[in-house]
Amino acid sequence: MTPLQLSILIHYRGAARDYREGDFSAPAVREAINEFVEHSKLLEYTGGGAGVNATYKLSARGEAFVDGLCALPLPEQVWVMPKLGGG
C-alpha cells in the first residue's frame, strides 16, 4: 500500500469530511478511491452524482484495517556510532 493510500484511509478514520472535499480528479487519488471501493471494500460510497461530488466513508472492514495498522508499534531506530581509534 502506498503512502498516499494510507493517508487517505487514515483521513477517513479520523475526519468527518470527505477527502479533498470530494475532488478526486487527481489520477492517483481516483485510482486509490476506486481500489478501496471496488476491490478491497475499505470504503463505501455514500452519495453524489449529477453535479455533486461523490462522497465516501470508511467501511467496517476499513475501520478494522486502520485500527490494526495504527496499533502496530513504530520501529525503533538505533543509531550505531563507529568506534574511533583502535580499541
C-alpha positions in Angstrom: 0.0 0.0 0.0 1.4 3.4 -0.9 1.8 6.3 1.5 -1.0 8.2 -0.4 -3.4 5.2 0.1 -2.5 5.0 3.8 -3.1 8.7 4.2 -6.5 8.5 2.5 -7.6 5.7 4.8 -6.3 7.4 8.0 -8.1 10.6 6.9 -11.4 8.8 6.6 -10.8 7.2 10.0 -10.4 10.5 11.8 -12.2 13.1 9.8 -15.9 13.9 9.5 -15.5 15.4 6.0 -14.7 13.8 2.7 -11.1 13.5 1.4 -10.2 16.5 -0.8 -13.8 17.7 -0.4 -14.8 15.1 -2.9 -12.4 16.3 -5.6 -10.8 13.0 -6.9 -9.7 14.4 -10.2 -6.0 13.7 -9.4 -5.3 10.3 -11.2 -3.5 8.7 -8.2 -6.4 9.7 -5.8 -9.1 8.5 -8.2 -7.3 5.2 -8.7 -6.9 4.7 -4.9 -10.6 5.5 -4.2 -11.7 3.1 -6.9 -9.4 0.4 -5.4 -10.8 0.9 -1.9 -14.4 0.8 -3.1 -14.4 -1.8 -5.8 -11.7 -4.3 -4.8 -10.6 -4.1 -1.1 -14.0 -2.8 0.2 -12.3 -0.5 2.6 -14.5 2.5 1.6 -18.3 2.7 0.9 -19.9 5.1 -1.5 -22.4 7.4 0.4 -23.7 9.7 -2.3 -23.1 12.2 -5.0 -23.9 12.3 -8.7 -25.2 14.9 -11.3 -23.1 17.9 -10.5 -22.4 16.9 -6.9 -19.1 15.5 -5.8 -19.2 11.8 -4.7 -18.7 11.1 -1.1 -17.4 8.1 0.7 -16.9 6.7 4.3 -14.7 4.1 5.8 -16.4 0.7 5.9 -16.4 -1.5 9.0 -13.6 -3.5 7.2 -11.7 -0.3 6.6 -12.0 0.8 10.3 -10.7 -2.6 11.4 -7.8 -2.3 8.9 -6.8 1.2 10.0 -7.2 0.4 13.7 -5.0 -2.6 13.3 -2.4 -0.6 11.3 -2.3 2.1 14.0 -1.9 -0.5 16.7 1.4 -1.7 15.3 4.4 -0.4 17.3 6.6 2.1 15.4 10.0 0.7 14.6 12.7 1.9 17.0 15.7 3.4 15.3 19.0 2.5 16.9 22.0 4.5 15.7 25.3 2.8 16.0 28.3 5.1 16.2 31.5 3.6 14.9 34.3 3.3 17.4 37.0 5.8 16.9 40.6 4.7 17.2 41.9 1.2 17.6 40.0 -0.1 20.6 
